[in-house]
């Protein structure tokens, strides 16, 4: 079986506290839920949590369990193995006992205190709003010891924080010998935690004003209150190696969570088997990729590529669509990004096609089709109310491009004709007719749109930071690419009249584009041409899309000049700058509060995705 990629931090590296507080790990469950924290186990974001569950997958994500705090008892001495940050500093500093952190692909912490070694491994079963923590304790001394584990609950939406004095949540618990069930009235949720090989002792208290340094730096809410319902206790005799586990499940309906809890492991053996199954699933995924890409395997079978391929799995999630049937969607980014139509179809070739996940690709097309409005793909689907927003000119065009890429990998014209073709034609026809708000095909055959409808869509003080109203360069490139794709499909499906119509539209767009968008002074393309035909000479990366798509309106000479300009002005080792450094509006640092970050978001910030399409 193929060995999974591995990262390890130990020795002197573990003393670099400030550096390690910036190193984060993430485990996902295929539902939009996740577990995440830092190498030192200190939650620095309100989005960190041991069990962040998607109550309506992949949406409505709640930080149910913030973390587990472990304490080791040796005789009459207590040694905290945990750490939390408050405005006055970090207390206690349990990471002083941390001797190793590793991830492969699940995080593992190893602590050492005198003759006792404690390791804990965190994983999530696929397609379950559950987290399991496996513990192994090696007691090298002769005396018995105890491990106390304190669960800390938040049970809040992941964008919010808890202030128990201003808006007190009502927690109630039911407990058994090795299990506790916690219910919250608002927002309604249930959490069940069960110990395998341990006992539960109720002892309610609150941990108040936990400080999230990353949120403070971002100008977001940064203080949180956590509810501790009690403690799980595990005894280990002298000269013994002992294993135990904690199983955590969360959801909105109490009866549903209780049913899910019954499906979880009841012995350490069961928990380890479930862990092994998750490892094997990831191994098979990687093996399949390398088997289908033997040339790559021979050249560059390195950990970095295995990490990259493995990471694709985190963004593909099960999703309920409008008819409540099981669909597939794409989480645009962790921790807080939602389902974005544009992001889904920009990334679909890399996330699904390259790694051979064609069934998930088909289901993603169908999910977004169900949310479409007369063929128009939504810009995003809200995490809170699950309502789609249609304020994007290019999400539909990226959708069509993703269909083209799907066909290049699969040749599955039957699926496209049967399920997608009519809605794709409808979208193009409605763009030509000007049915959609703030989007229409102009008399010159190019797409005209309002200022905040491209991917550079940030607004500060009610105004677009990067206003690109008129005809944005990448929108025209995508429009032409879509028209040529539709022409190709119409000919394949023997719809000659439709093919000729799309061909005429494409030719008109190409002629107008070449007349209006070339900047002789810059030897590149204008970023936007406004309604009056005036071109914006800002050197931005959007023009590279006009070169990279299958169908391009540029000849080879101009394509080469565009690539040279982008390479010279915008290329970095991590992606493309969103604005040339020579531009007076350039902002080279993305940090600070939301306003500061938004001003820099598309005015210099480097974006890796622009290297790919």
Secondary structure, 3 states (H helix, E strand, C coil): CCCCCCEEEEHHHHHCHHHHCCCEEEEECCCCCEEEEECCCCCCCCCCEEEEEEEECCEEEEEEEEEEEEEEEECCEEEECCCEEECCEEECCHHHHEEEEEECCCEEEEEEECCEEEEEEEECCCCCCEEEEEEEEEECCCCCEEEEEEEEEEEEECCCCCCCCCCCCCEEEEECCCEEEEEECCCCEEEEEEEECCEEEEEEEEEEEEECHHHHHCCCCCEEEEEEEEEEEEEECCCEEEEEEEEEEEECCHHHHHHHHHCCCCCHHHHHHHHHHHHHHHHHHHHHHHHHCHHHHHHHCCHHHHHHHHHHHHHEEEEECCCCCEEEEECCCCCCCCEEHHHHHHHHHHHHHCCCCHHHHHHHHHHHHHCCECCECCCEECCCCCCEECCCCCHHHHHHHHHHHHHHHHCCHHHHHHHCHHHHHHHHHHHHHCCCCCEEECCCCCEEECCCCCCCCCEECCEECCCCCEEEHHHHHHHHHHHHHHHHHHHHCCCHHHHHHHHHHHHHHHHHHHHHCEECCCCEECCEECCCCCEECCCCHHHHHHHHCCCCCCCHHHHHHHHHHHHHHHEECCEEECCCCCCCCCCCCCCCCHHHHHHHHCCCCEEHHHHCC
